[in-house]
Amino acid sequence: MRIALTGKGGSGKTTLAATLARVYARRGFRVNALDGDPNPNLAAALGVPADEATRLRRVPREAILDERTDNGGQAHAHLARPLDEVLAEFGVEAPDRVGVLTMTGLLGAGQGCICGQHGMVREVMEQLADRPSDEVTILDSEASIEHLSRGTVRNVDALLVVTEPYYRSLETAGRVVPLARELGIERVWVIANKVRDERDRAAIYAYADSHDLEILGIVPYDERVAEADRRGRALVDHDPTSPAVVAIAALADSIAARAGSAAPSAG
């Protein structure tokens, strides 16, 4: 199961991505967490200690993809080596044995765009289509809509569009969803985050109804999210019974059920 998260900056997508990853891992799935944001924060949100996170290196295209051209001149990309090897060389292991990889990163000031890196992420996600049913790959995308125009998230089983109950955040969701549908992504769901009260909930549903958006879940506003961040801890470690964690755990069940991935059997 391949899941990508997107949304306006500050909407909480990285916290959601990290918590989903940890929840799935605790339920027996093998989880790969891919940071597709050039300003990477996923490792910290997963609970990787700062000294461990410094070991993360951006995965070069040639280290993960083998690209060949057939007799007709058509280029084809395949995973060049087992994902375990790539994780061992370029990644780190977060708590609950979540494998973390940094997929994109700035080349330096004035060094140009990272278009090729977007293409690499798109191709890697395509290659992960036939992974075992007990494996989950979660891609935390950058806070923009460029990954839609470049098709970076084209090859996912579900795209989660994270929004807050505010106009500019909702407008971002309203732009993302049609682009995702243009890419042919079948499961495009909105996650309403930081919902404080019934007025917030009503505003989100009113916007969704008028823009043909499907809301899959509601995550309440939770002060423990900011507390965890201030302490440099993963939310699920800081307070595993917090309202946000409980809601995200329920969301994990909904995604798995609707994307057709059953939890691995115990033992």
Order of alpha helices (4+ residues) and beta strands (2+ residues): beta-alpha-beta-alpha-alpha-alpha-beta-beta-alpha-beta-beta-alpha-beta-alpha-beta-alpha-beta-alpha-beta-alpha-alpha-alpha
